[in-house]
Amino acid sequence: MPVIDSHYRPPFLLANGYVQSILPTLVRHIDCSHFQRERLDTHDGDFLDLDWSRTQNGSDSSSGSGSDIEYAGKTLLIISHGLEGHSRRPYVAGIVREANNKGWDALAWNFRSCSGEMNKTLRFYHSGATDDLQHVVEHAHKLGYQSIHLVGFSMGGNLSLLYVGRQGRAIPQYVKSVCAFSVPCDLSASARRLAERKNKIFMWRFLKDLRVKVEAKALDFPEQVSAEGYEEIKTFQHFDDRYTAPIHGFDDADDYWTQSSCKTVLTDIRIPALLVNAKNDPFLPAECFPYDEAMQSEWFSLEVPSSGGHVGFIEFNSDQSYWMEKRAIDFVERLVL
């Protein structure tokens, strides 16, 4: 499909990609106290924590109860967060709020180890773990939802697009669309970009947060995981070679990145799909702007605003919403019958 002409314009003095990427995490706060948590067991003896925000009270959402009739006619957004994020991040809570304002239900799920409690198994989460997303989608359908739309941010965007692309023509009829923002759709290229000196602060923060989980895994699985010498890890190449790849069955970091990059399956998508990546996103090099794939596909669209940073797209308005979540809602709304 043709590359979409973006109408996003950043506020005055906030066009810089680094400012757009950092500022929302410092100043934006959205109430999530109404979220209702459900623990979903996985097939391998682990769990996923799901946070629901439904537009009407009825059944006990935290237990996952409710009739098929109750949810059959409702639209549901399933939202996937970014690396070391969680369901209460402002960019997630923002889209939840906008969905509820439209009368739609929202399910913000937490990747393994990201809900505030360490998961049980050796594996945790990674960019190619579409089996977990599929489990969440199927669970929502079993509750009765017949109109499910996926929204993903950064790593969660890669995961959402990868899931839909891997499904191809076999995608369930109840999965209606996918919309993703700030996606490192070429993981190898993005990892190299984050290893650059100018992105040192981001790399440091990711590795600092991941260290807590590595140390927890080392305590639970001392024969398979060691945190010794972790301070020598400076890049995702080092981290994924040492931890992500061997824990999750990949040969090395390069094999993990190759198998888990959604760019390889974008032309296999068979439902309406939108990717929005800002030109000034500090995480994304040229390889993460799949112009050719968009031009070749009847289903996949690419939008490239000149500004927006990484999961930023700041906008000042009376309802305190950002352009990013309004863009997602607009995309879904055009498809909701």
C-alpha positions as CSV (number, residue, x, y, z in Angstrom):
1,M,0.0,0.0,0.0
2,P,1.2,3.6,-0.5
3,V,3.2,5.1,2.3
4,I,0.8,7.3,4.3
5,D,1.3,11.1,4.4
6,S,1.4,11.8,8.2
7,H,-0.3,14.8,9.7
8,Y,1.5,14.7,13.0
9,R,3.1,18.0,13.9
10,P,5.1,18.3,17.2
11,P,4.6,21.1,19.7
12,F,6.9,24.1,19.4
13,L,10.4,23.3,20.8
14,L,9.6,19.6,21.2
15,A,10.5,18.3,17.8
16,N,13.8,16.7,18.9
17,G,13.7,12.9,18.9
18,Y,15.4,12.6,22.2
19,V,13.1,15.0,23.9
20,Q,10.1,13.2,22.5
21,S,11.4,9.9,23.7
22,I,12.3,10.9,27.2
23,L,9.9,13.7,28.3
24,P,6.6,11.6,28.4
25,T,8.2,9.1,30.9
26,L,9.0,12.0,33.2
27,V,5.9,14.1,33.1
28,R,3.0,12.0,32.0
29,H,0.9,10.2,34.6
30,I,-2.4,8.4,33.8
31,D,-4.6,6.7,36.5
32,C,-4.6,2.9,36.2
33,S,-6.3,2.2,39.6
34,H,-9.4,0.8,37.8
35,F,-7.4,-1.9,36.0
36,Q,-8.6,-5.4,37.0
37,R,-5.9,-8.1,37.0
38,E,-6.3,-11.6,35.8
39,R,-3.6,-14.3,36.0
40,L,-3.6,-16.5,33.0
41,D,-1.8,-19.8,33.2
42,T,0.4,-20.8,30.3
43,H,0.9,-24.3,28.8
44,D,4.4,-24.6,30.2
45,G,3.5,-24.0,33.9
46,D,4.1,-20.3,33.9
47,F,1.7,-17.3,34.1
48,L,0.9,-14.1,32.3
49,D,-0.7,-11.2,34.2
50,L,-3.5,-9.4,32.2
51,D,-4.8,-6.0,33.1
52,W,-8.4,-5.4,32.0
53,S,-10.2,-2.1,31.6
54,R,-13.8,-2.7,30.5
55,T,-16.3,-0.1,29.6
56,Q,-19.1,-1.5,31.8
57,N,-19.2,-3.3,35.1
58,G,-20.8,-6.7,35.1
59,S,-18.9,-9.9,35.7
60,D,-15.8,-10.1,37.8
61,S,-13.1,-9.2,35.2
62,S,-10.3,-10.1,37.5
63,S,-11.3,-13.7,37.5
64,G,-11.9,-13.8,33.8
65,S,-15.6,-14.8,34.3
66,G,-18.3,-13.6,32.0
67,S,-20.6,-14.9,29.4
68,D,-20.0,-15.2,25.7
69,I,-23.1,-13.1,25.1
70,E,-21.7,-10.3,27.3
71,Y,-18.6,-9.7,25.2
72,A,-19.6,-11.1,21.7
73,G,-20.6,-7.7,20.4
74,K,-17.8,-5.7,21.9
75,T,-14.6,-4.5,20.4
76,L,-11.4,-5.3,22.3
77,L,-8.0,-3.8,22.0
78,I,-5.1,-6.0,23.1
79,I,-2.1,-3.9,23.9
80,S,1.5,-5.0,24.0
81,H,4.1,-2.9,25.8
82,G,7.8,-2.3,25.0
83,L,11.1,-3.7,26.3
84,E,11.2,-3.6,30.2
85,G,7.8,-1.9,30.1
86,H,4.5,-3.0,31.7
87,S,0.8,-2.4,31.4
88,R,0.8,0.8,33.4
89,R,3.3,2.7,31.3
90,P,1.8,6.1,30.2
91,Y,1.8,5.1,26.5
92,V,-0.2,1.9,27.4
93,A,-2.5,3.6,29.8
94,G,-3.2,6.4,27.2
95,I,-4.5,4.0,24.6
96,V,-6.5,2.1,27.2
97,R,-8.2,5.4,28.2
98,E,-8.9,6.4,24.6
99,A,-10.3,2.9,23.8
100,N,-12.7,3.1,26.8
101,N,-13.8,6.5,25.7
102,K,-14.9,5.0,22.5
103,G,-16.9,2.3,24.3
104,W,-14.3,-0.4,23.6
105,D,-12.7,-2.8,26.1
106,A,-9.0,-2.9,26.6
107,L,-6.6,-5.6,27.7
108,A,-3.1,-4.6,28.5
109,W,-1.0,-7.7,29.1
110,N,2.3,-8.0,30.8
111,F,5.1,-10.0,29.3
112,R,6.6,-12.7,31.5
113,S,8.5,-11.1,34.4
114,C,7.1,-7.6,33.7
115,S,4.1,-7.5,36.0
116,G,6.0,-6.8,39.2
117,E,6.4,-10.5,40.0
118,M,9.1,-12.8,38.5
119,N,7.8,-15.6,36.4
120,K,8.3,-19.2,37.3
121,T,10.1,-20.8,34.3
122,L,13.6,-20.3,33.0
123,R,12.4,-18.5,29.9
124,F,11.1,-15.0,30.3
125,Y,10.2,-12.8,27.4
126,H,11.7,-11.8,24.0
127,S,10.9,-10.1,20.7
128,G,9.8,-13.4,19.0
129,A,7.6,-14.9,21.7
130,T,4.4,-14.8,19.6
131,D,3.2,-17.9,21.4
132,D,2.4,-15.8,24.5
133,L,0.6,-13.2,22.5
134,Q,-1.4,-16.0,20.7
135,H,-2.3,-17.4,24.1
136,V,-3.7,-14.1,25.3
137,V,-5.6,-13.6,22.0
138,E,-7.1,-17.1,22.2
139,H,-8.1,-16.5,25.9
140,A,-9.9,-13.3,25.0
141,H,-11.8,-15.1,22.2
142,K,-12.8,-17.8,24.6
143,L,-14.4,-15.1,26.8
144,G,-16.6,-14.2,23.8
145,Y,-14.8,-11.4,22.0
146,Q,-15.3,-11.6,18.3
147,S,-13.6,-8.3,17.3
148,I,-10.0,-8.1,18.5
149,H,-7.6,-5.4,17.4
150,L,-3.9,-5.5,18.3
151,V,-1.9,-2.5,19.3
152,G,1.8,-2.6,20.1
153,F,4.6,-0.3,21.1
154,S,8.3,-0.7,20.3
155,M,9.1,-4.4,21.1
156,G,5.4,-5.0,21.6
157,G,4.8,-3.6,18.2
158,N,7.4,-6.0,16.7
159,L,5.7,-8.9,18.5
160,S,2.3,-7.9,17.3
161,L,3.3,-7.6,13.7
162,L,5.4,-10.8,13.9
163,Y,2.4,-12.7,15.3
164,V,0.1,-11.5,12.5
165,G,2.7,-12.1,9.8
166,R,3.5,-15.6,11.0
167,Q,-0.2,-16.4,11.0
168,G,-0.6,-15.2,7.4
169,R,-3.8,-16.4,5.8
170,A,-4.4,-18.6,8.9
171,I,-5.0,-15.5,11.1
172,P,-8.3,-16.1,13.1
173,Q,-11.3,-14.2,11.7
174,Y,-11.8,-12.5,15.1
175,V,-8.4,-10.8,14.9
176,K,-9.3,-7.8,12.8
177,S,-6.3,-5.5,12.6
178,V,-2.9,-4.6,14.0
179,C,-1.4,-1.1,14.7
180,A,2.1,-0.6,15.9
181,F,4.3,2.4,16.8
182,S,8.1,2.9,17.1
183,V,8.9,-0.6,16.0
184,P,12.5,-2.0,15.7
185,C,11.3,-4.2,12.9
186,D,15.0,-5.1,12.0
187,L,16.3,-6.1,15.4
188,S,19.9,-6.4,14.3
189,A,20.0,-2.9,12.8
190,S,18.3,-1.4,15.9
191,A,20.7,-3.2,18.2
192,R,23.6,-1.6,16.4
193,R,21.9,1.8,16.6
194,L,21.4,1.5,20.3
195,A,25.0,0.5,20.8
196,E,26.1,3.9,19.4
197,R,27.6,6.4,21.8
198,K,24.7,8.9,21.4
199,N,22.3,6.3,22.7
200,K,24.4,5.3,25.7
201,I,21.8,6.5,28.2
202,F,19.1,4.2,26.8
203,M,21.4,1.2,26.6
204,W,22.6,1.7,30.2
205,R,19.0,1.9,31.4
206,F,17.8,-1.2,29.6
207,L,20.8,-3.2,30.8
208,K,20.4,-1.9,34.4
209,D,16.7,-3.1,34.5
210,L,17.5,-6.4,32.8
211,R,20.2,-7.1,35.4
212,V,17.6,-7.4,38.1
213,K,15.9,-10.2,36.2
214,V,19.1,-12.0,35.3
215,E,20.1,-12.0,39.0
216,A,16.7,-13.4,39.9
217,K,17.0,-16.1,37.3
218,A,20.5,-16.9,38.5
219,L,19.0,-17.6,42.0
220,D,16.2,-19.7,40.7
221,F,18.2,-21.6,38.0
222,P,21.8,-21.5,39.1
223,E,22.9,-24.3,36.7
224,Q,21.6,-22.5,33.6
225,V,22.1,-18.8,34.4
226,S,24.9,-16.8,36.0
227,A,25.0,-13.1,36.7
228,E,28.8,-13.2,37.3
229,G,30.6,-10.7,35.1
230,Y,27.3,-8.9,34.1
231,E,29.0,-5.5,34.4
232,E,31.0,-6.4,31.3
233,I,27.9,-6.4,29.2
234,K,27.6,-3.1,27.3
235,T,25.3,-3.9,24.3
236,F,22.4,-6.0,23.2
237,Q,24.8,-8.1,21.2
238,H,26.5,-9.1,24.4
239,F,23.3,-9.6,26.4
240,D,21.4,-11.6,23.7
241,D,24.5,-13.8,23.0
242,R,24.9,-14.6,26.7
243,Y,21.2,-14.8,27.9
244,T,18.4,-14.4,25.4
245,A,19.7,-16.8,22.7
246,P,20.7,-19.8,24.9
247,I,17.7,-19.5,27.3
248,H,15.2,-19.4,24.4
249,G,16.7,-21.9,22.0
250,F,18.5,-19.6,19.5
251,D,22.0,-20.2,18.3
252,D,23.2,-16.7,19.1
253,A,22.1,-13.1,19.1
254,D,22.2,-12.9,15.3
255,D,20.0,-16.0,15.0
256,Y,17.6,-14.6,17.5
257,W,17.4,-11.3,15.7
258,T,16.9,-12.9,12.3
259,Q,14.1,-15.2,13.5
260,S,12.3,-12.5,15.6
261,S,12.4,-9.5,13.3
262,C,8.9,-8.7,12.0
263,K,10.3,-7.1,8.9
264,T,10.7,-10.6,7.4
265,V,7.0,-11.4,7.5
266,L,5.3,-8.0,6.8
267,T,4.3,-9.0,3.3
268,D,2.7,-12.1,4.7
269,I,0.1,-10.1,6.7
270,R,-3.5,-10.6,5.6
271,I,-5.4,-8.2,7.9
272,P,-5.2,-4.4,7.9
273,A,-1.9,-3.4,9.5
274,L,-0.4,0.0,10.2
275,L,3.2,0.8,11.3
276,V,4.1,4.3,12.5
277,N,7.8,5.0,12.9
278,A,9.1,8.6,13.3
279,K,12.0,9.7,11.2
280,N,13.8,11.1,14.3
281,D,13.4,8.0,16.4
282,P,16.8,7.5,18.1
283,F,16.3,3.7,18.2
284,L,15.6,3.2,14.5
285,P,18.1,3.2,11.6
286,A,17.1,3.2,7.9
287,E,16.5,-0.6,8.0
288,C,13.5,-0.1,10.3
289,F,11.5,1.8,7.7
290,P,10.1,-0.9,5.5
291,Y,9.0,1.2,2.5
292,D,9.4,-1.6,0.0
293,E,7.3,-4.0,2.1
294,A,4.5,-1.5,2.3
295,M,4.6,-0.9,-1.5
296,Q,4.4,-4.6,-2.1
297,S,1.6,-5.4,0.3
298,E,-2.2,-5.0,0.0
299,W,-2.6,-5.1,3.7
300,F,0.4,-3.4,5.4
301,S,0.7,0.4,5.5
302,L,3.6,2.5,6.7
303,E,3.4,6.0,8.1
304,V,6.6,8.0,8.8
305,P,6.1,11.3,10.6
306,S,9.1,13.6,10.6
307,S,9.0,13.8,14.4
308,G,7.8,11.8,17.3
309,G,10.8,10.1,18.8
310,H,10.5,6.7,20.3
311,V,6.9,6.1,21.6
312,G,6.6,9.9,22.0
313,F,4.4,11.8,19.6
314,I,3.6,14.4,22.2
315,E,0.6,16.6,21.7
316,F,-1.0,19.3,23.9
317,N,-4.8,19.4,24.0
318,S,-7.6,19.7,26.5
319,D,-8.2,16.0,26.9
320,Q,-4.5,15.3,27.6
321,S,-4.2,12.7,24.9
322,Y,-1.2,12.2,22.7
323,W,-1.3,12.0,18.9
324,M,-0.1,8.4,19.0
325,E,-3.1,6.9,20.8
326,K,-5.6,9.0,18.7
327,R,-4.0,7.7,15.6
328,A,-4.4,4.2,16.7
329,I,-8.1,4.8,17.7
330,D,-8.7,6.4,14.3
331,F,-7.2,3.4,12.5
332,V,-9.3,0.9,14.4
333,E,-12.5,3.0,14.2
334,R,-12.5,2.9,10.5
335,L,-12.6,-0.9,10.7
336,V,-15.2,-1.3,13.4
337,L,-18.6,-2.0,12.0
